[in-house]
């Protein structure tokens, strides 16, 4: 049976060109970028070239990028690093939203346990943060605002430019988790008033285990990891050269193909919504903001269909989908994002996230829709 992968929001297949770039490093001579000999200089050159390539895709200075082990570390580094730096001047108040990725929410909870105060902004029924709610939450002791660029469960895109502009006017650093948005939306940091931004390689067909945190020049931040002098003393640890090569390669491809990929994903998304509407007899409900939204993510609720049963039957049919964030999917608990959107629990318990990307086709989608239609028809007959 042909297996079909609709869980690109969790992780994406490694692009063949990125795999080649990594293999060249893995099969090449050894080298530590901190070493002074020729092997070290070659390694340092690879780090520098990778940094230059990735920085070019978002319009920032190369020295404003700090490489991390992935999006979670970048999020933790942004929140803890900035709040610790800000606390020196008495600023111990953090603002975030109730619909953030758990890498932000759990770091926020950790900060609360350590005596910081956190305000969790609500979202509306489409998952959007209100500009007015941010204005009302800002205080004289606010040290950081962290609002994700695009939601990993629903694809809802936040008005980041406007939200970050409000924070900037008040002199408050603004962080955005752009792990899902990067490589799918045009991002130019020369125009976007954010202070920090999280990037992740494995969401753009690069390798797992590497990401980056953009830190605008002049932003104060305490390092999360200390040790050597790597990353201008902002993140200790020997650089993962092969992963960096793969990340830079995937980033370049995603940047060059951004427009064509977006059009393709919008086509697949529209087709999937139509086919799931037909398969469900018109009962399937799309969760999240319809426009604008990430083209490759759809969160569909199937009233009367238990999510666990749906996911199990999808897997038996060879279709990979998700009940929500990959970080918590194993628990099969109601989505905190849908709960924040005030979706009734019985409806939220029927939600399934489908996310598309490299390798997905309309022909494959029709085959997947037929398999799901068979399951839904059988379920309706037995109920």
URCORCOR-V302807 format. One record per backbone hydrogen bond with DSSP energy under -1.0 kcal/mol. CO is the residue of the C=O (numbers start at 1). NH is the residue of the N-H. E is the energy in kcal/mol with one decimal. If there is no record, write none. Layout:
co=CO nh=NH e=E
co=CO nh=NH e=E
This chain:
co=4 nh=320 e=-2.9
co=6 nh=355 e=-2.0
co=7 nh=10 e=-1.3
co=7 nh=11 e=-1.5
co=15 nh=19 e=-2.4
co=16 nh=20 e=-2.0
co=17 nh=21 e=-2.0
co=18 nh=22 e=-2.2
co=19 nh=23 e=-2.5
co=20 nh=24 e=-2.1
co=21 nh=25 e=-1.1
co=22 nh=26 e=-2.7
co=23 nh=27 e=-2.6
co=32 nh=35 e=-2.6
co=37 nh=41 e=-2.3
co=38 nh=42 e=-2.2
co=39 nh=43 e=-1.9
co=40 nh=44 e=-2.8
co=41 nh=45 e=-2.1
co=42 nh=46 e=-1.8
co=43 nh=47 e=-2.1
co=44 nh=48 e=-2.4
co=45 nh=49 e=-2.7
co=46 nh=50 e=-2.4
co=47 nh=51 e=-2.4
co=48 nh=52 e=-2.4
co=49 nh=53 e=-2.3
co=50 nh=54 e=-2.3
co=51 nh=55 e=-2.6
co=52 nh=56 e=-1.8
co=55 nh=58 e=-1.2
co=55 nh=60 e=-1.8
co=58 nh=189 e=-3.5
co=61 nh=64 e=-2.0
co=62 nh=65 e=-1.7
co=64 nh=215 e=-3.4
co=66 nh=213 e=-2.7
co=68 nh=211 e=-1.8
co=70 nh=74 e=-1.8
co=71 nh=75 e=-2.7
co=72 nh=76 e=-2.6
co=73 nh=77 e=-2.9
co=74 nh=78 e=-2.3
co=75 nh=79 e=-2.4
co=76 nh=80 e=-2.5
co=77 nh=81 e=-1.6
co=78 nh=82 e=-1.8
co=79 nh=83 e=-2.3
co=80 nh=84 e=-2.4
co=81 nh=85 e=-1.5
co=81 nh=222 e=-2.1
co=82 nh=86 e=-2.8
co=83 nh=87 e=-1.9
co=86 nh=89 e=-1.4
co=86 nh=91 e=-1.9
co=87 nh=90 e=-1.9
co=90 nh=92 e=-1.0
co=92 nh=117 e=-2.8
co=93 nh=143 e=-3.2
co=93 nh=144 e=-1.0
co=94 nh=119 e=-2.8
co=95 nh=146 e=-2.8
co=96 nh=121 e=-3.4
co=97 nh=100 e=-1.0
co=101 nh=104 e=-1.5
co=101 nh=105 e=-2.2
co=102 nh=106 e=-2.7
co=104 nh=108 e=-2.3
co=105 nh=109 e=-2.1
co=106 nh=110 e=-1.9
co=107 nh=111 e=-2.3
co=108 nh=112 e=-2.2
co=109 nh=113 e=-2.1
co=110 nh=114 e=-1.1
co=111 nh=116 e=-2.5
co=112 nh=115 e=-1.8
co=117 nh=94 e=-3.0
co=119 nh=96 e=-2.7
co=121 nh=98 e=-2.5
co=124 nh=127 e=-2.1
co=128 nh=124 e=-2.0
co=130 nh=134 e=-1.5
co=131 nh=135 e=-2.2
co=132 nh=136 e=-2.3
co=133 nh=137 e=-1.2
co=134 nh=138 e=-1.7
co=139 nh=142 e=-1.4
co=141 nh=93 e=-1.8
co=144 nh=95 e=-2.3
co=145 nh=175 e=-3.5
co=149 nh=158 e=-2.5
co=151 nh=155 e=-1.5
co=155 nh=294 e=-2.4
co=156 nh=151 e=-2.6
co=158 nh=160 e=-2.4
co=159 nh=163 e=-2.5
co=160 nh=164 e=-3.3
co=161 nh=165 e=-1.7
co=162 nh=166 e=-1.8
co=163 nh=167 e=-1.9
co=164 nh=168 e=-2.6
co=165 nh=169 e=-2.1
co=166 nh=170 e=-1.1
co=167 nh=172 e=-2.8
co=168 nh=171 e=-1.7
co=173 nh=145 e=-1.9
co=174 nh=195 e=-2.5
co=174 nh=196 e=-2.1
co=175 nh=147 e=-2.0
co=176 nh=198 e=-2.1
co=177 nh=149 e=-2.0
co=178 nh=182 e=-3.0
co=181 nh=184 e=-2.3
co=181 nh=185 e=-2.2
co=188 nh=191 e=-1.6
co=188 nh=192 e=-1.8
co=192 nh=194 e=-1.4
co=195 nh=216 e=-3.4
co=196 nh=176 e=-1.9
co=197 nh=214 e=-3.1
co=198 nh=178 e=-1.3
co=199 nh=212 e=-1.8
co=201 nh=204 e=-2.0
co=201 nh=206 e=-1.8
co=202 nh=12 e=-2.2
co=205 nh=15 e=-2.5
co=210 nh=201 e=-2.0
co=211 nh=68 e=-2.3
co=212 nh=199 e=-2.8
co=213 nh=66 e=-2.2
co=214 nh=197 e=-1.5
co=216 nh=219 e=-2.3
co=225 nh=236 e=-2.1
co=230 nh=233 e=-1.0
co=230 nh=235 e=-1.2
co=231 nh=234 e=-1.7
co=239 nh=241 e=-1.2
co=240 nh=244 e=-2.4
co=241 nh=245 e=-2.3
co=242 nh=246 e=-2.1
co=243 nh=247 e=-2.8
co=244 nh=248 e=-2.7
co=245 nh=249 e=-2.0
co=246 nh=250 e=-2.6
co=247 nh=251 e=-2.6
co=248 nh=252 e=-2.1
co=249 nh=253 e=-2.0
co=250 nh=254 e=-2.7
co=251 nh=255 e=-2.2
co=252 nh=256 e=-2.2
co=253 nh=257 e=-2.3
co=257 nh=261 e=-2.9
co=258 nh=262 e=-2.2
co=259 nh=263 e=-2.1
co=260 nh=264 e=-2.0
co=261 nh=265 e=-2.9
co=262 nh=266 e=-2.4
co=263 nh=267 e=-1.8
co=264 nh=268 e=-2.2
co=265 nh=269 e=-2.7
co=266 nh=270 e=-2.3
co=267 nh=271 e=-2.1
co=268 nh=272 e=-2.6
co=269 nh=273 e=-2.4
co=270 nh=274 e=-2.0
co=271 nh=275 e=-2.7
co=272 nh=276 e=-2.7
co=273 nh=277 e=-1.8
co=274 nh=278 e=-2.0
co=275 nh=279 e=-2.9
co=276 nh=280 e=-1.9
co=277 nh=282 e=-3.4
co=278 nh=281 e=-1.1
co=285 nh=301 e=-3.1
co=292 nh=157 e=-1.1
co=296 nh=356 e=-2.5
co=298 nh=354 e=-3.0
co=299 nh=287 e=-3.2
co=300 nh=352 e=-2.8
co=301 nh=285 e=-2.6
co=302 nh=305 e=-2.4
co=306 nh=310 e=-2.5
co=307 nh=311 e=-3.1
co=308 nh=312 e=-2.2
co=309 nh=313 e=-2.4
co=310 nh=314 e=-2.4
co=311 nh=315 e=-2.3
co=312 nh=316 e=-2.2
co=313 nh=317 e=-1.6
co=314 nh=319 e=-3.3
co=315 nh=318 e=-1.7
co=318 nh=4 e=-3.7
co=320 nh=6 e=-2.1
co=322 nh=353 e=-3.5
co=325 nh=328 e=-1.5
co=325 nh=329 e=-1.1
co=328 nh=331 e=-1.6
co=335 nh=339 e=-2.1
co=336 nh=340 e=-2.1
co=337 nh=341 e=-1.3
co=338 nh=343 e=-2.5
co=339 nh=342 e=-1.7
co=344 nh=348 e=-2.9
co=345 nh=349 e=-2.2
co=347 nh=350 e=-1.8
co=348 nh=351 e=-1.6
co=349 nh=307 e=-2.1
co=350 nh=302 e=-1.1
co=352 nh=300 e=-2.7
co=353 nh=322 e=-2.0
co=354 nh=298 e=-2.8
co=355 nh=8 e=-1.5
co=357 nh=360 e=-2.0
co=361 nh=365 e=-1.9
co=362 nh=366 e=-1.9
co=363 nh=367 e=-1.7
co=364 nh=368 e=-2.4
co=365 nh=369 e=-2.6
co=366 nh=370 e=-2.0
co=367 nh=371 e=-1.8
co=368 nh=372 e=-2.3
co=369 nh=373 e=-2.6
co=370 nh=374 e=-1.9
co=371 nh=375 e=-1.7
co=372 nh=376 e=-2.9
co=373 nh=377 e=-2.5
co=374 nh=378 e=-2.2
co=375 nh=379 e=-2.5
co=376 nh=380 e=-2.2
co=377 nh=381 e=-1.9
co=378 nh=382 e=-1.6
